[in-house]
């Protein structure tokens, strides 16, 4: 079977210079770890899969702001649109109308392997003997070099520099050898090392797949009264977070388990446990990445973040007049700190929600201007006050220093910073863009040195034990490599990658 692929992207021309241009586009980052991507998939007979996917991606926008894409299956035909920008910028009513079909896959991207350009936007679409597949990936592989060489030896025409396309081609190769969709996907992901949560659309059905550690989240829900198929084909939804289900009125069913593949078609839902579950969910999903209204382990992450702040107040109290937060991510922990300490909470910084995230600014000078545009102090709240400012993390320290100066300039007499997670001392290779210890201020400086560098009267982090206690879950079920250096998957020594590892390899092989 050969699918027809309709793709209507407005791709800007690729700059001359290849690798040089790609590397030049990499910018110095702000204090936050940059998000993993967002994936969404829907099997919805009788509905517009593209429209449902659009709203699902809208709810997952916080997980990636560089590019967005949707692939919709209409029988044997797949319609694809993807481009650089936010979901609302990439899609319009007229574009969604050109994406008919009842099976859809969507993606919002922040690049962790592969540079920031439209060619690397997802979903990745590859042709097979059974028709096209469209794949959306959240995570990052650590064996990309080996996997790429194997695919090139098999004459696969790799067009991008993403590990996501490699997974798609690996599935296609297995299918073309005679396997069905599920068996082909299992054969492919068994070759993959690292983190991957996948939504894969095909002309016949939808797949959700998670790596054996479940490092990145993936949840399963359904539309309608019940997932049963007695009254017609069931409608199922896959999403990185439960907020992606909520926005379209879907009911949360369960997580896709670590090491599980779910296959959804007209017959309903089929579960295949392709690897032993060794759960290691990224704890930063709990602390920062996931939206506070998303649910993990039967409670909202807002409630968890409240407990982080409460624990932080018990561990590191301060004699101050007011508790404030770095909006928005520090707000739940700051409220929890206020609750446990009895010190009033107030808004001290107002966020301009129409300013893009600071890490996308292309120069240091513009990035600094972006920070000034993004947060404005309430001088009448801060003047003459001793304050604690709560944030969820410090990664590089650049933004923290500027925020502290802003608070003093607004009249605060003392500024004490409290962080609701331990110091980030090790890079992440599983879908967070902190792949070098050189980027991490806590890897090279003590707490007292960081305190002096950012200019606060005192600085304290939540302890490792306190963070894990607040989860109220088995501490061994979380990946915390960024705090401890204990990686759930072995990282090849030569790897220690830049996210441009594939561009660099391609450039060296062509010279």
C-alpha positions in Angstrom: 0.0 0.0 0.0 1.3 3.5 -0.9 -0.1 6.5 0.9 -0.4 9.9 -0.6 1.3 12.5 1.5 0.0 16.1 1.1 2.4 18.6 2.7 1.8 22.3 2.5 4.5 24.1 4.6 5.8 27.6 4.0 9.4 26.7 4.5 11.8 29.7 4.7 15.0 29.2 2.7 17.8 27.4 4.5 20.7 29.8 5.1 23.9 29.2 3.2 26.7 27.9 5.3 25.2 24.6 6.6 26.7 23.8 10.0 28.1 27.3 10.5 24.7 28.8 10.3 23.2 26.2 12.6 25.8 26.7 15.2 25.5 30.4 15.0 21.8 30.1 15.7 22.5 28.6 19.1 22.2 31.2 21.8 23.2 31.6 25.4 20.4 30.3 27.6 18.5 31.8 30.6 18.1 30.3 34.1 15.5 27.6 33.3 16.1 24.2 31.8 14.5 24.3 28.4 11.5 22.1 28.1 11.1 18.7 26.6 8.7 18.5 23.6 4.9 17.9 23.6 3.3 15.0 21.8 -0.4 14.4 21.1 -2.3 11.7 19.2 -6.0 11.0 18.6 -8.0 8.2 17.1 -11.5 9.7 16.7 -13.8 8.2 14.1 -16.4 10.8 13.2 -14.4 13.7 14.4 -11.8 16.1 12.9 -8.5 14.7 14.3 -6.6 17.8 13.2 -8.9 20.2 15.2 -8.7 18.0 18.3 -4.9 17.8 17.9 -4.7 21.6 17.5 -6.3 22.2 20.8 -4.3 19.4 22.5 -1.1 21.1 21.2 -2.4 24.4 22.5 -2.5 23.0 26.0 1.0 21.5 25.6 2.5 24.7 24.2 4.7 25.2 27.3 6.6 22.1 26.4 8.0 23.5 23.2 7.8 26.9 21.4 10.1 26.5 18.5 7.9 24.7 16.0 4.6 22.8 15.7 3.1 20.3 13.4 0.1 18.1 12.7 -0.3 15.0 10.5 -3.9 13.8 9.9 -4.8 10.4 8.2 -7.7 10.3 5.8 -7.9 6.7 4.7 -4.6 6.0 2.9 -3.8 9.6 2.6 -1.8 11.6 5.2 -2.0 15.4 5.3 0.9 17.2 7.0 1.5 20.8 8.0 4.4 22.0 10.2 6.4 25.1 10.6 8.4 27.3 13.0 6.5 29.2 15.6 3.8 28.8 18.2 0.7 26.6 17.6 -1.4 29.7 17.1 1.0 31.0 14.5 1.5 27.8 12.6 -2.2 26.9 12.3 -5.4 28.7 11.2 -8.9 27.6 10.5 -8.2 27.4 6.8 -5.1 25.2 7.4 -7.0 22.9 9.7 -9.6 22.4 7.1 -6.9 21.1 4.7 -6.1 18.4 7.3 -9.1 16.0 7.1 -9.0 12.7 8.8 -9.9 10.7 11.9 -6.4 9.8 13.1 -4.0 12.6 14.0 -0.6 13.1 15.5 0.8 16.5 16.7 4.0 17.9 18.1 5.4 21.0 19.8 9.2 21.2 19.7 12.1 22.4 21.7 15.2 21.1 20.1 17.4 18.7 22.1 18.9 16.8 19.1 19.0 18.7 15.9 19.2 22.4 15.3 16.3 24.9 15.4 15.0 24.9 11.8 11.8 23.9 10.0 13.3 20.8 8.4 13.6 19.3 11.9 10.0 20.1 12.9 7.8 17.1 13.7 5.8 14.9 13.1 8.3 13.0 11.0 6.6 11.2 8.1 8.0 8.1 6.4 6.6 5.8 3.8 6.3 2.0 4.2 4.7 -0.9 2.4 1.6 -0.5 4.6 1.3 3.3 4.0 2.9 6.3 5.7 3.6 6.7 9.4 3.8 10.0 11.2 5.8 10.1 14.4 6.0 12.6 17.2 8.7 12.1 19.8 9.4 13.5 23.3 12.8 12.6 24.7 16.3 12.1 23.4 18.3 9.1 22.3 21.9 8.6 23.4 22.9 6.1 20.6 22.1 8.4 17.7 25.4 7.9 16.0 25.2 4.1 15.9 21.5 4.2 14.8 22.2 6.7 12.0 25.1 4.7 10.6 22.9 1.5 10.6 20.1 3.3 8.8 22.5 4.8 6.2 23.9 1.4 5.5 20.4 0.3 4.7 20.1 3.2 2.2 17.6 5.2 4.3 17.2 8.7 2.9 17.6 10.7 6.2 16.6 14.2 5.5 16.8 15.8 9.0 19.2 15.8 11.9 16.8 14.6 14.5 16.7 11.3 16.4 12.9 11.3 15.9 13.3 10.8 12.1 15.7 7.9 12.9 13.1 6.2 15.0 10.5 6.6 12.2 12.9 5.1 9.7 13.7 2.2 12.0 10.0 1.4 12.3 9.6 1.7 8.5 12.5 -0.6 7.9 11.0 -3.3 10.2 7.5 -2.9 8.6 9.0 -3.2 5.1 10.6 -6.5 6.2 7.1 -7.9 6.7 6.2 -7.0 10.3 2.9 -5.4 11.2 2.8 -1.9 12.7 3.1 -2.9 16.4 5.7 -5.6 15.8 7.7 -3.2 13.6 7.6 -0.5 16.2 8.7 -2.9 18.9 11.6 -4.1 16.8 12.7 -0.5 16.1 12.5 0.8 19.7 14.4 -2.1 21.0 17.4 -0.6 19.1 16.9 2.8 20.8 18.7 3.8 24.0 17.6 6.8 26.0 14.3 8.5 26.5 11.3 8.3 24.2 7.6 8.8 24.5 6.1 8.4 21.1 2.7 9.0 19.4 2.7 7.3 16.0 -0.1 7.6 13.5 -0.8 5.2 10.6 -3.6 4.7 8.1 -4.9 1.8 10.2 -4.5 3.1 13.7 -2.6 5.0 16.4 0.3 3.8 18.6 1.7 5.2 21.9 5.1 3.9 23.0 7.3 4.6 26.1 10.9 3.6 26.8 11.5 1.0 29.5 12.2 3.7 32.1 9.3 6.0 31.3 11.6 9.0 31.6 9.2 11.3 29.7 5.5 11.2 30.4 2.7 9.9 28.2 -1.0 9.5 29.2 -4.0 7.8 27.7 -7.6 9.0 27.7 -10.8 8.6 25.8 -13.6 10.8 24.4 -17.2 10.1 25.1 -19.0 8.3 27.8 -16.9 5.1 27.8 -13.9 3.6 26.1 -16.0 0.5 25.3 -16.6 -0.2 21.6 -20.1 -1.7 21.8 -21.8 1.4 20.5 -19.2 2.0 17.7 -15.5 2.6 17.4 -14.0 4.1 20.6 -12.2 7.4 20.5 -8.8 7.4 22.3 -6.3 10.2 23.0 -2.6 10.2 23.8 -0.9 13.3 25.3 2.3 14.2 27.1 0.2 15.5 30.0 -3.4 15.3 31.3 -3.9 19.0 30.5 -3.8 17.9 26.8 -6.8 15.6 27.6 -8.7 18.2 29.6 -8.8 20.8 26.9 -10.8 18.6 24.5 -13.0 17.1 27.1 -11.3 13.7 27.2 -11.3 11.5 30.3 -8.0 10.3 31.7 -7.8 6.5 31.6 -4.2 5.8 32.8 -0.5 6.4 31.9 1.1 4.5 29.1 3.4 2.3 31.2 7.1 2.3 30.9 8.1 -0.3 28.3 4.6 -0.5 26.9 3.1 -0.1 23.4 -0.6 0.6 23.0 -2.2 0.0 19.6 -5.6 1.7 18.9 -7.8 0.9 16.0 -11.4 0.1 15.1 -11.2 -3.0 17.4 -10.3 -0.9 20.4 -7.2 -0.7 22.6 -4.5 -3.4 22.7 -1.6 -3.3 25.2 1.8 -4.9 24.5 4.4 -4.8 27.3 7.5 -5.0 25.1 10.1 -4.4 27.9 10.3 -4.8 31.6 9.0 -1.7 33.4 11.8 0.1 35.3 10.1 3.4 36.0 12.3 6.5 36.2 10.1 9.5 35.5 12.1 12.7 35.2 11.6 14.4 38.5 11.9 17.8 36.8 8.6 17.1 35.1 7.2 17.2 38.7 9.1 20.3 39.7 8.9 22.5 36.6 8.2 21.1 33.1 4.6 19.9 33.4 1.8 22.3 33.8 0.6 22.6 37.5 -2.9 21.5 36.5 -1.6 18.3 35.0 -2.1 15.2 37.1 0.6 12.7 38.1 0.0 9.9 40.5 -3.6 10.9 41.1 -2.9 14.5 42.2 -2.2 17.8 40.5 1.4 19.0 40.3 0.2 22.2 41.9 -0.3 20.2 45.1 3.1 18.6 44.8 4.7 22.0 44.3 2.9 23.4 47.4 4.5 20.6 49.4 7.9 21.5 48.0 7.5 25.1 49.3 6.3 23.9 52.6 9.2 21.6 53.0 11.6 24.4 51.9 10.2 26.7 54.6 10.8 24.1 57.3 14.4 23.4 56.1 15.5 27.0 55.3 13.4 29.6 57.2 14.1 33.3 56.9 13.2 36.3 59.1 11.5 38.4 56.5 8.3 40.5 55.9 7.0 39.0 52.6 7.2 36.0 50.4 7.1 36.5 46.6 7.7 34.2 43.6 9.4 34.3 40.3 6.3 34.0 38.1 4.9 31.7 37.0 6.8 28.6 37.8 7.8 29.6 41.4 4.2 30.5 42.5 3.0 27.2 44.0 6.2 26.7 46.0 6.1 30.3 47.2 2.5 29.9 48.4 3.5 26.7 50.2 6.5 28.5 51.8 4.1 31.2 53.0 1.6 28.6 54.4 4.3 26.8 56.3 6.1 29.9 57.6 3.1 32.1 58.4 4.7 35.0 56.4 2.3 36.7 54.0 2.6 36.0 50.3 2.2 38.7 47.7 2.9 39.4 44.1 6.1 41.3 43.8 6.9 40.8 40.1 4.4 41.1 37.3 4.9 39.0 34.2 4.3 40.3 30.7 2.7 37.3 29.2 3.0 38.6 25.7 6.8 38.5 25.7 8.5 35.4 24.3 10.6 33.3 26.6 14.0 34.8 27.1 16.1 31.9 25.8 14.9 32.5 22.2 16.6 35.9 21.9 19.5 35.7 19.4 22.0 37.8 21.2 23.1 38.5 24.8 22.2 42.1 24.5 18.7 41.3 23.2 18.2 38.5 25.8 19.0 40.9 28.6 16.5 43.4 27.2 14.0 40.5 27.0 14.3 39.9 30.7 13.6 43.5 31.5 10.5 43.4 29.3 9.3 40.2 30.9 9.2 41.0 34.6 8.3 44.3 36.2 8.5 44.9 40.0 5.6 46.3 42.1 7.5 49.0 43.9 4.8 49.8 46.4 4.7 46.2 47.5 8.5 45.8 47.7 9.7 49.1 49.1 11.2 48.9 52.5 10.5 45.1 52.8 12.7 42.2 53.6 11.6 39.5 51.2 12.1 35.8 50.3 11.8 35.2 46.6 11.0 31.6 45.7 11.9 29.9 42.4 11.8 26.2 41.3 15.5 26.1 40.1 18.6 27.9 39.1 20.4 26.4 36.1 22.8 29.1 34.8 22.3 32.0 37.2 22.2 34.8 34.7 18.5 35.7 35.0 18.5 35.2 38.8 21.2 37.9 39.2 19.1 40.4 37.1 15.9 39.7 39.0 17.6 40.2 42.4 19.0 43.6 41.1 15.5 44.5 40.0 14.1 43.8 43.5 16.8 45.9 45.2 16.2 48.7 42.7 12.5 48.6 43.6 13.3 49.3 47.2 13.6 45.9 48.9 15.9 46.1 51.9 16.9 42.4 51.9 16.5 39.7 49.3 16.7 36.1 50.3 16.3 33.4 47.6 14.9 30.0 48.2 14.9 27.3 45.5 12.4 24.4 45.7 14.8 21.8 44.2 18.4 20.8 44.9 21.3 22.3 42.9 21.4 21.1 39.3 25.0 19.8 39.0 24.9 17.3 36.1 23.8 17.6 32.4 20.7 15.8 31.0 20.9 13.6 28.0 17.2 12.6 27.9 15.4 15.6 26.5 16.4 18.6 28.5 18.7 21.1 26.9 21.5 21.1 29.5 24.0 18.8 27.9 27.2 20.3 29.3 28.3 20.8 32.9 29.9 24.1 31.8 26.3 25.5 31.5 25.4 24.7 35.1 26.4 27.2 37.8 26.0 24.7 40.7 28.5 22.3 39.0 31.3 24.7 39.4 30.4 27.0 42.3 29.4 26.4 46.0 26.1 27.7 47.4 27.9 30.6 49.0 29.7 31.5 45.7 26.3 31.4 43.9 24.8 33.6 46.6 27.6 36.2 46.1 27.3 36.0 42.3 23.6 36.6 42.1 23.7 39.2 44.9 21.3 37.9 47.5 21.5 38.2 51.3 21.1 34.4 51.5 20.5 31.5 49.3 19.1 28.0 50.1 18.1 25.0 48.1 15.6 22.3 49.0 17.5 19.2 50.1 17.5 16.0 48.0 15.7 14.1 50.8 13.1 16.9 51.1 12.3 16.9 47.4 11.8 13.2 47.3 9.7 13.1 50.5 7.4 15.6 48.9 6.6 13.3 46.0 5.0 10.8 48.5 6.1 8.1 46.0 8.9 5.5 45.8 12.0 7.7 45.4 13.5 5.0 43.2 10.8 5.6 40.6 12.3 8.9 39.5 15.2 9.9 37.3 17.2 12.5 39.2 20.4 12.4 37.3 20.6 16.2 37.0 21.0 16.4 40.8 23.0 13.2 41.4 24.7 12.1 38.2 23.1 8.7 38.5 21.8 8.1 34.9 19.2 5.3 34.3 20.7 4.7 30.9 24.4 4.5 30.4 25.8 7.5 28.5 28.5 6.6 26.0 31.7 8.4 26.8 32.2 9.8 23.3 28.6 10.9 23.2 28.5 13.7 25.8 26.7 15.5 23.1 25.9 18.9 21.8 22.4 18.9 20.5 24.1 19.6 17.1 25.9 16.2 17.3 24.3 15.0 14.0 25.0 18.3 12.1 28.6 18.1 13.2 28.9 14.5 12.2 27.3 15.2 8.8 29.7 18.1 8.2 32.8 16.1 9.1 31.7 13.3 6.8 31.2 15.6 3.8 34.6 17.2 4.0 
